[in-house]
Amino acid sequence: ELNPVLVARDKKSKTLRRQKNDHIDAREIAIYMMDHNPKAYCSLDYTKSELKILSRRRYGLIHRLNRELNSLYFNLDKTFPEFQKFVNNYRGFNTKPILFLLKHYSSAHSMKKMSNAFKDKLRRLSRNSFSILRIEELINLAKESIGYTSSSQEYIIKSIVSDIENINAQIEEIEEKEIRLLE
């Protein structure tokens, strides 16, 4: 970066004459650059550049997350359509308890067979927002579901859940990096 004040002071230190015109100024700037070898000009500082990169990546991940959540919603509508209303009364699909549940039981048919140990894990993971009564309500919905069972659909749902968890982890990591840069 070239600081005009430093160039002017350098010129004053070398001569007593007060001549000023473009030809003399150009020569003095050239001499200053040869003597001091200033750094190349950079329009953005490092932190701004890093934040811009991270923000763009986070924005892309959020769009990808929305696509995956829509895909999950679409696939669950086939295997367990009643689950949609149950989840929307909770807090939506992108919560740890719901993703944990779907990772292990991805259809109405499989949820009917939920073990007591898993019910307790789900209750603890949700910090009691999924009470035992709420979980029993979900199992009753599963027993009465009009959805169909397909091993392919179950695999797809588990795959989507895994992708959502991965995207959530990446978003969280990017947000931590952004906070560190802002400090």
Salt bridges, closest charged atoms under 4 A:
ASP10 OD2 - LYS14 NZ 3.27
ASP25 OD1 - LYS11 NZ 3.69
ASP25 OD2 - LYS20 NZ 2.96
GLU28 OE2 - ARG27 NH2 3.96
ASP35 OD2 - LYS14 NZ 2.91
ASP120 OD1 - ARG123 NH2 2.52
ASP120 OD2 - ARG124 NE 3.19
GLU136 OE2 - LYS119 NZ 2.76
GLU137 OE1 - ARG134 NH1 3.68
GLU165 OE1 - LYS103 NZ 3.05
GLU175 OE2 - ARG58 NH2 2.81
